[in-house]
């Protein structure tokens, strides 16, 4: 039997990120949002929603469950809120937001850390075309430099290298947790949502940050064309599989922006 390990817990947290503006939640001011459905593992572990409060100081949990540290699922289920304001506080650890929500005469508060997992999802909202460019930063000095994704995309990385006198080079790095020891190299296969597959033999597997294995693929012009038109559904490291469907829109949006960078 084929030994396939699905590493999902780390990646599933990005499922609601397709249209939630993780780096700019202020884009939601005046918009409608709702609490996203919880995954089974979240219900089993927490049995409720974190980070919702009924006071401006965000010290009282809104409609707490039996743990008194989570909001009851039924308290937010199927309810639509309007975002009336988003207040930012910058600390040495990052940017924290107070998202103020209103439903009829009731006002509640949601605490959110920039570029983290969100328990809100917008209603009838589309991200601006240039939104994903916020996930890219430039390094190095001209004429030799590169653009790469920021640390907020630790589960995949995209790079564009520019060297004087050479054509631009694009790279995709993905990560997977593997039980046991991975081989030094193997075949990496990208499975797309349209059923097509892109395979890359003899790719080196590197141990990353003491917790995962990574592989880096040199993307051809043909690969880039396909990946800007299709979504990656799964990535295989030989027989180990990672579900990247939750990242598909984010990865595609970042790649499209990379192409425009000069």
Secondary structure, 3 states (H helix, E strand, C coil): CCCCCEECHHHHCCHHHCCCCCCCHHHHCCCEEEECCCCHHHHHHHCCECCEECCCCCCCECCECCCCCCECHHHHCCCCEEEEEEEEEEECCEEEEEEEEEECCEEEEEEEECCCCCCEEECCCCCCCCHHHHHEEEEEECCEEEEEECHHHCCEEEEEEECCCCCCEEEEEEEECCCCCCCCEEEEEEEECCCCEEEEEEEEEEEECCCEEEEEEEECHHHHHHHCCCCEEEEEECCEEEECHHHHHHHHHHHHHHHHCC
